Amino acid sequence: MLGMKAFIVICLYLLGSVASADISGTALVIDGDTIAISGMKVDLNGIDTPERKQTCRKAGVTWKCGYEAIETLREWTHTKEVRCIGDEKDGYGRLVAVCFDNGYNVKAGL
């Protein structure tokens, strides 16, 4: 049977090795695949959109696809409580997370 000190050491190790985050609130859209909740930037896991000022061209027509990605995410999250769950950070220090609004995965709506 484990002694109390050993049990505490194991618990502290397990708590320290898990860097998970579960945050909720109103989302501020940074770009088509990044939001901020309460000042914490969140990279939407599995989503890669054009950058804010990027344009795209198809069949000879150029449009502001970066702006369109931002507006699509903004429409999806506008005035809704967004909950993000993640356990790692990307190279920019953003939480990499799966986010939900009203129980729906934001990724599914984009």
C-alpha distance (Angstrom), angle and dihedral (degrees) to the residues before:
residue distance angle dihedral
M1 . . .
L2 3.80 . .
G3 3.75 118.8 .
M4 3.78 119.1 -123.8
K5 3.84 92.9 -107.2
A6 3.80 92.2 52.1
F7 3.80 90.7 48.0
I8 3.82 91.7 51.7
V9 3.82 92.2 47.4
I10 3.81 91.3 51.3
C11 3.83 91.9 48.0
L12 3.80 92.1 49.3
Y13 3.81 90.6 49.0
L14 3.79 92.0 50.6
L15 3.80 92.5 47.3
G16 3.80 91.7 48.6
S17 3.79 94.5 49.2
V18 3.80 94.8 54.8
A19 3.78 112.9 74.5
S20 3.76 99.1 177.8
A21 3.77 126.1 154.0
D22 3.76 131.2 -160.6
I23 3.79 111.1 -176.2
S24 3.79 132.5 167.0
G25 3.74 138.1 -174.6
T26 3.75 144.1 89.8
A27 3.80 111.6 -29.5
L28 3.79 122.5 -130.8
V29 3.80 107.3 -155.0
I30 3.81 111.8 -131.5
D31 3.81 97.0 173.7
G32 3.80 137.5 -31.8
D33 3.80 94.4 -65.8
T34 3.82 103.7 23.9
I35 3.79 130.8 71.8
A36 3.79 134.9 170.3
I37 3.79 124.8 -137.6
S38 3.80 117.4 -172.3
G39 3.80 89.2 -16.6
M40 3.83 95.1 -52.3
K41 3.80 113.4 121.1
V42 3.79 114.5 -135.9
D43 3.80 126.2 -163.0
L44 3.81 107.9 -150.7
N45 3.79 105.0 -123.2
G46 3.79 114.0 -121.5
I47 3.80 95.7 10.4
D48 3.80 123.6 110.0
T49 3.78 117.1 174.3
P50 3.82 134.2 171.5
E51 3.80 115.1 -80.7
R52 3.80 120.4 -96.5
K53 3.82 97.3 -94.0
Q54 3.80 97.3 30.2
T55 3.79 120.1 124.2
C56 3.78 126.9 -155.6
R57 3.77 131.6 -154.2
K58 3.79 128.2 -150.1
A59 3.80 128.5 165.8
G60 3.79 89.8 -7.7
V61 3.81 94.2 -54.0
T62 3.81 120.5 116.9
W63 3.80 120.4 -157.2
K64 3.79 138.7 168.9
C65 3.80 97.0 -99.2
G66 3.83 92.8 167.0
Y67 3.79 90.4 57.2
E68 3.81 90.0 45.1
A69 3.83 90.5 54.1
I70 3.81 90.5 51.6
E71 3.78 92.9 48.8
T72 3.81 92.3 48.0
L73 3.81 91.5 53.2
R74 3.81 90.9 43.9
E75 3.83 91.3 53.0
W76 3.81 90.8 48.2
T77 3.83 94.7 50.4
H78 3.83 102.2 29.6
T79 3.82 112.2 133.9
K80 3.80 91.9 -12.6
E81 3.78 129.5 122.1
V82 3.81 105.7 -111.8
R83 3.80 121.4 -159.8
C84 3.81 120.9 -163.6
I85 3.79 126.9 -168.7
G86 3.79 122.5 -171.0
D87 3.77 143.5 140.0
E88 3.80 106.7 -158.5
K89 3.79 141.4 52.5
D90 3.79 128.1 -134.4
G91 3.79 127.6 -131.0
Y92 3.82 90.2 -83.0
G93 3.81 93.7 54.1
R94 3.81 94.0 -106.2
L95 3.78 120.1 141.0
V96 3.81 109.0 -109.7
A97 3.79 103.8 -140.8
V98 3.75 148.7 155.6
C99 3.81 108.3 -120.1
F100 3.77 131.5 -157.6
D101 3.78 135.9 -169.2
N102 3.78 117.6 -163.7
G103 3.81 88.1 -12.1
Y104 3.82 94.7 -55.5
N105 3.79 120.9 118.2
V106 3.81 107.0 -115.1
K107 3.80 88.9 -143.0
A108 3.82 89.9 64.4
G109 3.79 91.3 58.1
L110 3.77 96.6 53.4
